[in-house]
Amino acid sequence: MQSSIRAMQVWQILIAAAHNRQSLTYTQLAAHLGFRGAGVFNHILALIVKYCESESLPKLTCIVVNQMTGLPGDFPIKSEDLGREREAVYQQNWYALSPAQISDFEAHQN
């Protein structure tokens, strides 16, 4: 399956988690998608980060964390900014936005 399609799936999972003020581990995210391992998210999460940046949105991916450290892994945020970024994700009304489309993620595949 294309990364942009997976990014759309992950987007939906993450906005639901953000709405509920939850973080997810990579393992939990993998389980939602039926993946056997959690080491497959680099490109998928990169598409989401690029989309968030292009839309001036908080980095939604900062709520996906390493089970051992509790920190985001692939797209590190300075530790002093992490709490602020995570709170911005939780405060954003993701459901009030126009829904992201697969084409939005395809536009950031380069």
Summary of the structure (lengths in Angstrom):
residues: 110
radius of gyration: 12.8
end to end distance: 17.1
largest distance: 36.3
contacts: 302
relative contact order: 0.20
helix: 57%
strand: 4%
